[in-house]
Amino acid sequence: MAHKPMEVFHNMLSNEMQPDAVAMVKILAACSESGILQQDVCLHGYIIISGFNNNIFVGAPLIELYSKCCSIDNATKVFEGIIHKDVIWSAMIAGYGIHGQGEFSFLIFDQMVKIAIVIPNNVTFPSILSACSHVGLVEEGIKIFNMMSHEYQGLSRNIMGFGRTG
């Protein structure tokens, strides 16, 4: 599945065309299906050289890419390297969650809410609830669910869907 986007990417570079952030997001999304870590590391190198390494819209799919390749250490490095983390919190929470590291998902969620003062959204809550369910953090999951339904009432219409998470 990632073959065609990589072919387009190589053609762009061969023709001295510089992919923009939107193109990189599409390429990363396609490559996340392949699970080829070496290819992903090369793409990451290109992202750094091209100056996209602090772009949050490129950072989120890069974190997801590394998470899907079982390289949570690289995902963490990308996360830590991005200064303005606005939209990447959920990607890191989900990354830890799919690797059975729900405790780290919970710590990241806690940092997001208490230190960075970022308001969780309809992507964040399913990510953290799923992470809690994967590792048996039942009490923490209940705490998050109650927080979601009481402190973030604007999201309450989505609560029924969250019951199926995990």
ZIBEL-V945394 format. One record per residue. N is the residue number from 0. RES is the residue in one small letter. SS is DSSP state (helix for helix, strand for strand, loop for the rest). PSI is psi in radians with two decimals (* if undefined). Layout:
N | RES | SS | PSI
N | RES | SS | PSI
This chain:
0 | m | loop | -0.61
1 | a | helix | -0.12
2 | h | helix | -0.86
3 | k | helix | -0.85
4 | p | helix | -0.66
5 | m | helix | -0.63
6 | e | helix | -0.78
7 | v | helix | -0.75
8 | f | helix | -0.83
9 | h | helix | -0.69
10 | n | helix | -0.71
11 | m | helix | -0.83
12 | l | helix | -0.68
13 | s | helix | -0.57
14 | n | loop | 0.30
15 | e | loop | 0.61
16 | m | loop | 2.32
17 | q | loop | 2.03
18 | p | loop | 2.46
19 | d | loop | -3.09
20 | a | helix | -0.67
21 | v | helix | -0.78
22 | a | helix | -0.72
23 | m | helix | -0.67
24 | v | helix | -0.77
25 | k | helix | -0.75
26 | i | helix | -0.78
27 | l | helix | -0.73
28 | a | helix | -0.75
29 | a | helix | -0.70
30 | c | helix | -0.38
31 | s | loop | -0.33
32 | e | loop | -0.41
33 | s | loop | -0.61
34 | g | loop | 0.39
35 | i | loop | 1.74
36 | l | helix | -0.74
37 | q | helix | -0.74
38 | q | helix | -0.72
39 | d | helix | -0.68
40 | v | helix | -0.68
41 | c | helix | -0.76
42 | l | helix | -0.72
43 | h | helix | -0.74
44 | g | helix | -0.75
45 | y | helix | -0.72
46 | i | helix | -0.73
47 | i | helix | -0.87
48 | i | helix | -0.62
49 | s | loop | -0.08
50 | g | loop | 0.24
51 | f | loop | 0.01
52 | n | loop | -0.34
53 | n | loop | 0.26
54 | n | loop | 2.02
55 | i | helix | -0.51
56 | f | helix | -0.42
57 | v | helix | -0.57
58 | g | helix | -0.73
59 | a | helix | -0.87
60 | p | helix | -0.46
61 | l | helix | -0.73
62 | i | helix | -0.79
63 | e | helix | -0.71
64 | l | helix | -0.89
65 | y | helix | -0.67
66 | s | helix | -0.76
67 | k | helix | -0.41
68 | c | loop | 0.20
69 | c | loop | 0.55
70 | s | loop | 1.16
71 | i | helix | -0.49
72 | d | helix | -0.78
73 | n | helix | -0.68
74 | a | helix | -0.74
75 | t | helix | -0.72
76 | k | helix | -0.73
77 | v | helix | -0.83
78 | f | helix | -0.85
79 | e | helix | -0.47
80 | g | helix | -0.24
81 | i | loop | 2.16
82 | i | loop | -0.95
83 | h | loop | 1.76
84 | k | loop | 0.16
85 | d | loop | -1.14
86 | v | loop | 0.01
87 | i | loop | -0.13
88 | w | helix | -0.84
89 | s | helix | -0.65
90 | a | helix | -0.72
91 | m | helix | -0.69
92 | i | helix | -0.80
93 | a | helix | -0.70
94 | g | helix | -0.83
95 | y | helix | -0.70
96 | g | helix | -0.77
97 | i | helix | -0.24
98 | h | loop | 0.30
99 | g | loop | 0.37
100 | q | loop | 0.95
101 | g | helix | -0.53
102 | e | helix | -0.71
103 | f | helix | -0.64
104 | s | helix | -0.78
105 | f | helix | -0.71
106 | l | helix | -0.75
107 | i | helix | -0.76
108 | f | helix | -0.78
109 | d | helix | -0.79
110 | q | helix | -0.78
111 | m | helix | -0.82
112 | v | helix | -0.76
113 | k | helix | -0.63
114 | i | helix | -0.89
115 | a | loop | -0.25
116 | i | loop | 0.88
117 | v | loop | 2.33
118 | i | loop | 2.15
119 | p | loop | 2.66
120 | n | loop | -2.94
121 | n | loop | -0.03
122 | v | loop | -0.70
123 | t | helix | -0.83
124 | f | helix | -0.82
125 | p | helix | -0.60
126 | s | helix | -0.83
127 | i | helix | -0.64
128 | l | helix | -0.69
129 | s | helix | -0.77
130 | a | helix | -0.77
131 | c | helix | -0.72
132 | s | helix | -0.58
133 | h | helix | -0.48
134 | v | loop | 0.20
135 | g | loop | 0.44
136 | l | loop | 1.19
137 | v | helix | -0.85
138 | e | helix | -0.73
139 | e | helix | -0.70
140 | g | helix | -0.73
141 | i | helix | -0.73
142 | k | helix | -0.80
143 | i | helix | -0.78
144 | f | helix | -0.77
145 | n | helix | -0.69
146 | m | helix | -0.78
147 | m | helix | -0.78
148 | s | helix | -0.41
149 | h | helix | -0.81
150 | e | helix | -0.42
151 | y | loop | 1.11
152 | q | helix | -0.39
153 | g | helix | -0.37
154 | l | helix | 0.00
155 | s | helix | -0.45
156 | r | helix | -0.31
157 | n | helix | -0.04
158 | i | helix | -0.69
159 | m | helix | -0.66
160 | g | helix | -0.53
161 | f | helix | -0.41
162 | g | loop | -0.35
163 | r | loop | -0.07
164 | t | loop | 2.36
165 | g | loop | *
